[in-house]
Amino acid sequence: MRVPFDKDMVAEVLHGMRITNVGDATIRQTVAIAEELERRTGEKFIHLEMGSPGLPANRIGIDAQKAALDKGVASAYPNIAGITPLKEQASRFIKAFLNVDVNPEGCVPTVGSMMGTFASFITCTHLSPKKDTILFIDPGFSVQPLQAKVLGYKRESFDVYDCRGTRLRDKLEGILSRGHIAAIIYSNPNNPSWVCLTEEELSYIGALATKYDTIVIEDLAYLGMDFRKDLGHPFQPPYVATVARYTENYILMLSASKIFSYAGERIATVAISNTLYNRVYPALSTEFGIDTLGRFFIFMVVYTMSSGVTHSAQHALAAMYKAACDGDINFVEDTREYARRAARLKEIFLRHGFHIVYDKDLEEPVSDGFFFTIGRKGYTGDELLDRLIHYGVSAISLRTTGSEQQGLRICTSMVKPEHYDLLDERLRIFNQTEPK
């Protein structure tokens, strides 16, 4: 039985890219490895590594952006705090789908949530000399701890796998009580595990954030994609779960990349709570001459990073927010395609002897969605990735996401209909040729 990608060729490609262990490769490096092997052999890979939207960009955004360009916005700097239509529609969108009130002034566009988290890290670590550490509830998006590392900030983390329910509360209390945590960050639904923190768990996080005066950075990149619930109807329950109902110490990240498949234009919204936006911090006044968190975030951090966000893209996002609030589009139903793909992929992996690593939200099976996790008895995550590369299947090791579990992150976004049979065939060969 022929293994699709020769051992020596794979080793040669890795050597040429100066990658000693494929498990250490970044997401983009993994894509490059697969693409080089495809180029050399003409054989196709099944790309399960890259979290790029696999759906068309929302047409309402495209039309609004074109119209804005035709009106001449390309020649004018946008307001650094965001154009008024976007701020107003972002505030409305948050009310419509989260049932939370955030004033328009606290809704600030950023160049994707990547910039949003980077700016939030900078902001949170300048508020108190005693609070100098970012706490990551892992697993998580691997670039976020890298951002903290680039900034030179202290980091702590723990794997949520064994810390659900009241155990999450106890774990957080033990860490926060030391008084050094400036911010807590997590994604919900979670990248990569697709675990969704419950309202009870979010209430623990919120209460402890208030008690220990720590800011929660909640990454809602996959907002509404807990497909076990029908979350796509504006201004009516059920609403998206959020920590914002349990504390005023929150900063929310809403990205157009996955919600509206608008990744190419690099735009997101950072929503800062009304209380936090206007809160005075003496340390900011002393060091920067700006005393409130909101003004510091906009006029110091965002200003020095980018001087604002692409003018036409702001018009696009404003139009998409408005359409969602008006009920003209159902972005949750649009993205449900990812759940259908996940169900098909899981069935194939499970049938060939793999297992789901993060499989439960307490007693309930995790939702199908943008990501899921697989493992294989007898393999570490790095070993499994190293072997599957030879069968034309690329993913990323859970180790790179801060997970303490052994396995891989599988992304459904780039899967095409023809990939299901190909994956089934590749895994059949895997089972016949692998020694373990």
N, C-alpha and C positions, 0 to 999 in steps of 0.2 A: 504494500500500500504506500503510495508516494506521498511524502510530506511536501506540501506546496512550496515552502520556502527553505532552501538548503541551509544547513547549519553553518557552513563556511561563509556563505554569502551574507547571512545575517550578522555573523561575527565581523566580517569585513566592513559592513555598513556602520555598525556600532563603533568600530575602531576609527573609521574615517570621521565620525561625528564626535570623537573623543568621549564616548559614553561607556564607562566601565560596566555599570549595572543598569539594565533597562528600567528597573524599578525606581531608579533615581531620576529618570528623565522627566522633564516638565511635560505638560500637556502638548505644547507646541513642538517640543522635540520628538515626542511619540508620533505625532502626525507626520513630521519630517522623515522619521525612520520608515513608517509605512509607505509614504509616497515614494521614497527612494527605492524600496523593494518592489513596489508596483512598476516603477519606471524600468528597472533592470529586467524584470521577468515578464511583464505584460499581464500578470495575474492580479486580480482585484483583492483588496483588503476589505474587511467589514469594519468600518470605522465606528467604534463605540467609545472613543476617547474624548472627542471634542464636543463641548457644550454649546455649539453654535446653533441658533434656531434653524429648524428644518422645515419651516413653514414660510409662505410668502409674507413680506412686510405688509402691514395693514394699509389698504388703499387710501383710506381717509387721511392718514398721515402723509402719504406721498403727495396727494393732491394739494393738501394744505401747504406743504413745504414748497411745492412748485409755485403755487400762487404767491407765497411770501417772497420767493426769489424774483418773480415777475414784477412785484411791487418795489423792488430795489433794496430789500433788507441786507443784501450781501455787502453793500457799501457802508453800512452803519454798525457801530458797536452796539450790542444789546445791553440793556440794563444789567449790571453785574449781579443784581439780586434776582434777576429773572423778569421776563416781560409780564405785564399785568394779566393778559389772558391766561397764560400758563399758570401763574400763581393762583388765580381764582379758580381755574378748573381743577388744579391739583387738590386744592382744599376741598372742593366739591366731590372729587373722586374718592378721597379718603373718607368723607362722610358717607358716601353712597355704598361703599363696599366694606369698610371697617367699622362704620358707625362711631367714628371718633372725630372730634372737632379740633382741627388744626387751622389757625388763622392763615390767610394767604401770605402774610409777611414771613411766616416760618417755612414756607414751601419754596425751596431754593433749587434750581436746576444745576446739575453737575455733569461732567463729561463721563457719563456712565456711573454705575454704582462703584466701580473701581476708584474713581476720583472721590466719590462720596465717602467711602470708608477711609481713604487716605486723609481727606480733610477732617473727618470726624476724629480719627486717631490724634492728629495734631491738636485739634481743639481740646479734646478731653484731657490730654496730658499737660495742658498749660493752665488748668483751673486751680490746682492745689499742689504745692510742693511735695506734700506727703503722698499723693496719688500718682504713681509713676509706672503702673503696670497695666497691660491689656490682658483680660481673661478671655480665652477662647473656649467656648463649649464645642468640643470636637465630636465627630469629624466635621470638617468645614472646607470651604473654598481655599485651595492651597495657596493662592496668591495673597490672601489677607494676612496671614502670619509673616509672609515674605515682605509685605508692605511695612509691618511693624519692625521687622529686622532691618530693612533699608533705612528706616527712620532712627534706628538705634534705641528703640524702646524695649523695656523689659516685657516678657511674655510668660504667662502661665496658661495651662490648659488641662482639661480632663475629657475622657471619652464618655459620652452620654449613654453608651451601650448598657452599662450596669448602674446607671444613675437616673432611673425614671421615677416618676411619682414623688413620694416624700423623700426618697433617697437623693433626688436632685436638690430639694430644699436643704437637706442636711449638708450635702457637699458644698453648696454655695455658701451657706452660713459659715462653715469652717474656713473658707477662703476669705470671704468679705470681712469677717470679723477682725482680720489683721490690719485693715484700714489702708491698704496700699493699692487697691484696684481702682483705676480711673474709669475704666469702661469694660462692659461685658459685651461680647459679640457672638451671634449665632445666626443661622439662616433657618427659616421656617416657611414652607417645607425645607428640609435639610438637604443641602448639597454636601456629600454624595449619597447619604443613606436613605433619603426621602422620608425619614422619620418626621412626624409632625407633633410638636409639643402641644399638649392639651391645654384647655383653659385653666385647669387646676395648676398645671406646671407653670404656666405663664403668670398666674397669680402669685406663686412663690417667688418667681424671679422679680416681679414688680414690687412686691412687699419688701424684699431684701434690698433691692436697689434704693428704695426710699429710706429704709432703716439705716443703711450704711453710706448714703449719699453717693451712689455710683450711677453712672449713666449707662443705659442699655442701648446698644446699637443693634437694631433688629433688621436683618437683611430679608426683604420680601421680594427677592428677585423672581420667585415663582408664585406670586400672589394669586390666590384663587385656585391653585392646582392640586389641592387635596380633593381629588375627584370622587371621594366617598360622599361628599356633600355637594349640593347644588348652590354654588357661591356666585353665580353669574348674573344675578338680578339686582339692579341698583335700588338702594333705599328700602330693602326688605330683607328680613332674616331668611336663612342663616347668614351671618357676617363672617368675614375672614377673622381667624383668631389672631390676636395681637396683645403684646404686653402693654400697649398704650391704654388699655382699660384698667390697668392695675398700678400704674405709677405715672407721675409727671416727668420722671427722669428718663425720657426716651428720645432717640433719634431714629427715624424710620428711613429705610432705603427702598425706593420704588423704581425699578428699572424698566425702561421701554423695550429692552433687548428681548426678553422672553415673553412678557405680557402681550406686547403688540408685534413681536418678531421684528423689531426695529433696531437690531443690534448694530447695523452698519453706520448709523448716524450718531452713535455714542452719546446718548442722552438719558438721564435719570432725574429723579427728584429726591432730594433730602428733605424730610419733613421733621422739623424740630418742634417739640411740644411748646404750647403757648407759655407755660411757666418757665421752661428752660430757656426759651428764646430771649425772654426779657430779664432773666436772672442776672444780677450784678455779682461779678467775681473780682474782689480786690486785687488778686494776682494779675489779672488781665490789665486792669487800670495802671498798676505799677509798672508793668513791663512794656505794655503796648499803647497805653493811653486810650484804650477802648474798654469800657467796663462790663458790657453785657455779652453773653455768649453768642447771641444771634448776630450782633454787629461784628464781633470778632471773627466768626465763621465766614461771613460774607466779605467784609472789607479788609481783612488781613489774610485769611487762609485762601479762600477762593480767588481773591484778587491776585495774590502772589503766585498762584498755581496756573491760572489760565485767563484771568480777566473776564471771566464769564463763559458762556456756552454758546455754540453755534446758533446764530440768530434764527435761521430758517428752521432748524430742527426744533427749536422751542415752539414755533408756530405749529409744527407737525404734532408734537406731543400734546399741546393744548387742544387741538382738534380731536385727537384720539380720546383723551380724557372726557371731553364734552360728549362725544358720540357714545361712549360707554355709559356715562351718567344718564343720557337721554334715552338709553335703551336701543340705540340704532345699531350697535354691535354688541355681541356677547363674546368677549375675549376668552372667557372660561370655556365655552363650548368650542371655540376655535382651537384652543390648545389641548382639548381632550384627545386629540389624535395621538399625543404622546403616551397617554394611558393605554390606548389600544395597541400601540407598538410595544410597550413594556410587557403587556400580557402575553403577546406572541413570543417575545424574546425569552421571558421567564419560562414559559412552557418548554421551549427548546433546550435551554440550559438545564432545567430540572430533569428532563427526560434523559439527558446524557450524563447524569451523575453529579451535577453541581448542586449547590444549595444557596439559599438566600441568606446573607450574613445578618443584616439588620432587617429582620422579618416582621417585627411587631411594634405597634404603638401600645404599650402596656399589654392588654389582652386582645387587641384588634390587629388584624393583618395590616401592614403598611399599604398605603394607596399605591396603585400603579401610576406612574408619571414620568417625568423627564429623566430621572435617574433611578437606578437600583443597584444593589451590591450582590456579587456572587463570590462563592468560595468553593474550594475543592479539597476533600479530605486528603491529607498527606502532602499538601503544598502550602508554602507560605504565599503571600500575595505576590512578592517579587518573583518567586519561582514560577508561579502560574502565569504571570505576564510574560516572562521569558519564554515559556514553552508555547503559549498561544500565539505569540508573534510568528512562530514558524508555521502556524496553520492559517495565517492571514487574518487574525483577529486581534485588534489593538484596543487597549483600554488603559486605565491608570491604576497603580497600586494604591490600596487604601492607606498604606503607610504614609504616603505623601499628603494625605488630608488630615493627619493628626490622629487617625484611628489606631487603636491598639488591637484591632481584630485583623485576621488574615483574610485577604480577599482583594477583589477588584471593584472599581466603580465602573458601571455600565451606563452609558448615555444613549438615549433612544432617538436623539434628534436627527441624526443623519441617516437613519435606516430607511432603505427603500424596499418596495415589495419583493424585488428579486433577491434581497439579502437573506430572507428567512430560509429558503431552501439551501442557499449556499452555506449559511451557518450550520444548518442541520448536517450537511455533508461534511463540513470541516470538523465538527465535533465528533462525528462518527469515526473519521480517520484518527482523530486525537485519541479516542478510546481504544482503538485497535493497535496503535503504535507506541503509546506512552507506557513506560514501565510501572508507574505507580497506579 
